[in-house]
């Protein structure tokens, strides 16, 4: 999956989150979460830049998603402990910034993995426990129509979620 496709899948995964945050009266947090998910949409592909780490290895797993979620949770908790809570993070997820931070980080990586699972190469979600790549094998990663199509579907999903959240 190329960058446009990963952006599209991130937008698709973000759409229900954005909807829920807007319905909770927090469009500011919906915006922040959407920006973070798009900004880090390519994070698992950091393996291209790390010698000795195979592509779609450790950074393309549920373990890595949990690690990134854990880092987000710690950052959120650190902000609250430092008294930096200008946007009211403590009011989200039943008062748990840790849970909210974890979910944002985890979903950011999961969106990338879902995009890669659409390609024939697949993703080893259960690394290091399994050597099996899970794939839907819908199209090749370099398929421009699929990548731009996913991007378009992602934009539509977010627009629909925002419209519904504002009108319901």
Buried (B, 14 or more C-beta within 10 A) or exposed (E): BBEBBBBBBBBBBBBEBBBBBBBBEBBEBBEBBBEBBBEBBBBBBEBEEEEEEEEBBBBBBBBBBBBBBBEBBBBBBEBBEEEEBEEEBBBBBEEBBBBBBBBBBBBBBBBBBBBBBBBEBBBBBEBEEEEEBEBEEEBEBEBEEBBBBBBEBBBBBBEEBBEEBEEE
